[in-house]
């Protein structure tokens, strides 16, 4: 039997004790691990490797985790990013999602919870399309490949974060069907953050697929019900 590829996780946190703990725990659970104490050191690591996921502290000396996340997304890096922070209020989590993160875990946390979330996001990053679902979804002059989670336009690839790709995949598997915010939050494991997190991801995704995100053609709001994806030319 062919073995599953080993996922590589970059852990960025200025707490040496937590870095050691996560390095040991995630390594023992089958991951390759790189660690960095701050954003500048993480940047040096990223010059040499492309991790499958990043676990990133928000409160760090120098560039904080939110700004670092924004810069990674602006550069087209689309791997799942999970933010760690002592600030666990819903508004803080929304801010993290708006910055481009895929998930937000408040400190203190159980390492097993981080492990489960990592595995879930990595699975969503490369999901297989359901039987009978078209592999290619047309969105005007763009195409979304459900098998590779790849969005392409006339000028080439359009970068999606892990959360944006997961949302588009969920909607693409049942085009024309209305999804409630609760259904989407459940599919994306966002129930704990709240349904507003879904609106944030929808807003971000519209910027990638719509010509005018303020007048969406493909990812439409159904008032009082939720959202629906309507592919087409």
N, C-alpha and C positions, 0 to 999 in steps of 0.2 A: 504493500500500500504506500502511495506517495505521501510523504509528510507535509503538513501545512507549513508554509514559510513562516519564519520567526519574525515577529514585528519588532521594530526598533523604536524605543521611546526615549525622548529627551526630557529630563526632569530639570527644571530651572527654579531654584529656591535658595535664598541666602541663609537659611538655617541648616548648618552642617549636619545636625542630628537628624533632621527630617530627610535630607538628601541620602544619608546612609541608610535610614530605615526603608525608604522607597526603593533605593537601589537594590537592597537585599531582597525585599519582598517581591518586587516585580521580576527580578532575575530568577528567583526561586519558582515563579509561576510562568516561566517560559519566555520572557521578553529579553531582548538585548537592550541594554541601558547605557545612555550617556548622561552625564550630569554637568550642570553649570551653576555657579553661585549668583550670577546676575545676567542681565541682558547682553552686555558686551561680551562676556565669556560665551554665552549661548550663540551669539553671532559668529564668533570664531569657529565654534563647533559646526554650525550650519554651513560654513564655507567648505567643509569637507564631507559632510554627510547630509542625506535627506531623510530625516526620521519619518516613521509612519504616523506618529502622534507626538504631541508636546503637552507635558504637564507643567503649568506655569504659575508661579506665585504672583499675586497682584502687587503686594507691597514689598518692593525691593529698592535698594539704593541705586541711584542713577535712573535710568529709564524704567518706569514701572511696567507691570505686566499688561495693563490696558494699552499703553502706547506701543509697547513691543508687539502686541497682537495686531494692532492697526497697521504697523509697518510691515509685518509679515504678510498680511492680507493684501496690502497695496502692492507688494512685490509678486503676488500671484501664488504664494504658498497656500495650498489648500488642505493640508493634513488636519485631522481633528486636533483642536486645542481645548484643553480642560484647565480652567482657571482655579487656583486655590487662594482662599482669602479668609481672614478672620471676620470680614464684613459680610454677613449672610442675609441682609435684608433683601426683599424682592427687588427694590429699585436698583440695588447694587448688581444683582444678577442680570437685570435687564440691560444695565450699562455694559456689562461684560458681553452679552449677546450682540448688542449694537456695535461693539468694537470688532466683532467677528469671531468671538469664541463659540465653541459648540456646546460647552457645558460649564457649570460653575459649582464648585464644591466648597462648602464652608468649613473652616477649621474650628475645632478639631474634627477629624473624620476617621472612620475606620478604613484601614488600607484595603480591606476586601471590597468596600463600596467603590473606591477608586478603581480597583481591578475590574469589577463588573461593568462600570461605566466605560472604561477604556475598551473592553472587549465589545460592548454594544456599539460604540461609535466606530470601531474598526470594521465590524460586520456591516454596518450601514454604509460605510465608505465604499464597499465593494459588494453590494447585494446582487443576487441573481434575479433577473426579471421573472415574473410569474408565467407559467405556461399559457400560451395563447396571447400574451401581451406583445404588441409590436416592439421590436428592439429600438427602432428609431422613431422619435416623436418630433414632428415638425412644428416649429413655432415661428412662423413667418420665414425670415431668411436665416433662421438658426435651426439647428438639429441637436436633439438630446439623445445620446446613446445610453439606453438604460442598462446595458450590460457592463459598459465601462464607466458609467457615470460621468460622461464627457459631453460638455456643451460646446458646440462649434458654430461659428458664424462665418460670414464671407471672408473675414481677415484671419481666420484660424481659431484656435482654442480660446474659449472664454472661461476664465478661472472662477470656479465655485468653491466656497468653503465646504467642509464636510457637512455642516448643518444645512446649507443651501442645497447641496446635491441630494441629501437625504429627503428633504422636503419635496424637491422636484420629482424624485423617484416615487415617493408615496403617491403624489397626485397623478403622475404619469401612468401608474399601473391601473388606474380607474378613471380615465379621461372622461369629462362630461358629467361626472358624479360629484355631488356637493359633499364636502367634508366639513363637519363641525370643527370648531376650534378644539373641543375636547378630544375628538377622534385624532386630530393631527398631533395634539400634545401627547396623547397616549402612544402614537406610533413613533414619535421622536423622543420619547422618554422625558417630556417637559412638564408633566403634571405638577411636579413639586415646585417648579418655578412659577407656573401660572399660565393662563391662556394668553396673556398679553405677550409672552415670549413668542407665541406663534405669529402674532401680528408683526413683531420685529423681524422674524425670519422671512415672512411674506414680503415685507417692504424691501429687504435686502435682495431677495430673489428677483423681484420685479425690476430692480435696477439692472439686472443681468439679462433678462429675457424680453423686456418691453422696450419699444421705441420711445414711448412716453409713459413712464411709470405712474404719472398722475391720471392717465386715461388708459388703464390696462385693457388689452385685447385678449390676452391668453390666460392670465391668472386673475380671475374676476372675483369680486366680493358679491356674495348673495346675501342681501340685507336680512338680518335676523336669523341666518342659518349658518353661514361659514364661507368657504372658498371652493372654487371649482376651476380646474384647468381645462381650457378649450383649445386644443391644438388646431392648427390650420395654416394656410398660406397667407 
